Amino acid sequence: MVDRRTNLPDADLVARIREGDERAFESLFRTHFDLLIRVANGIVRAPDVAEEVVCDVFTTLHRRRDTLAISTTLEAYLVRAVRYRALSVVRGDRREAARYAQLVDEGDDVLRTGAMPSADMGIIATEERAERADALQHAVEELTPAAKTLVTLRWERGMAISAIADALGVSEPAVRMKISRIVKHLRERLRGL
C-alpha cells in the first residue's frame, strides 16, 4: 500500500523508520499530524489534550520503532492508535470526575450531619489545591535543565510550539514529543494527589 500523503509505499516508510531514519519519522509526523489532531480533538474536545494524545502516540511509535509491524496503511494505523489513546484519556477523565463527584457528595453528607462547618470544607479544598501546586512545583524543580526550559517557554511565557522550536533550533515534532514526555512525567508524579 502507498501512503497517500507521503507518496511512499508504506512498507518502505516503515522500514526506514525501523532503521532509525529520523527524517522519515519526522515526515510521517508532519504528514499526519493535522489529521490526527482533528481525530483526537473530536473525541477529547480539548485542543491541548488532543495535541498531547497525538504526541503520546508518536512517542510510543518512536520508542517501539524497532518492532513496528503494520498490517494496514500507516494512516489507518495512526488514526486507530490516536482513537484508542483519546478514548483512554476520556475514560480516565470520567473516572477522575466521578472521584471528585464522590468527594463533593461526601462533603455534602458532612455538611448535612453538621460534623464539619461549611467554612472548613472551603479550607480543605484550598489546602488540597495548595498541596497539588506545591507537588507540581517540586516535580518541575526535579526536571532536567532542558525540560525546565521547555516548561518555562511553553507554560510560563506562553510560547507556541513553533516559536519554541525556532528559539531552540530544533524541529517542531521534537519539541512536541519532549513536551508530551514532560507532561506524562508530571502527571505520573502527581497521580494520587
Protein Blocks (a to p, Z undefined) as FASTA:
>chain_A
ZZfklopafklmmmmmmnopaklmmmmmmmmmmmmmmmmmmmnopaklmmmmmmmmmmmm
mmmmmmgccfbdfklmmmmmmmmmmmmmmmmmmmmmmmmmmmmmmmmmmmmnopacfklm
mmmmmmmmmmmmmmmmmmmmmpcfklmmmmmmmmmnopafklmmmmnopafklmmmmmmm
mmmmmmmmmgoZZ
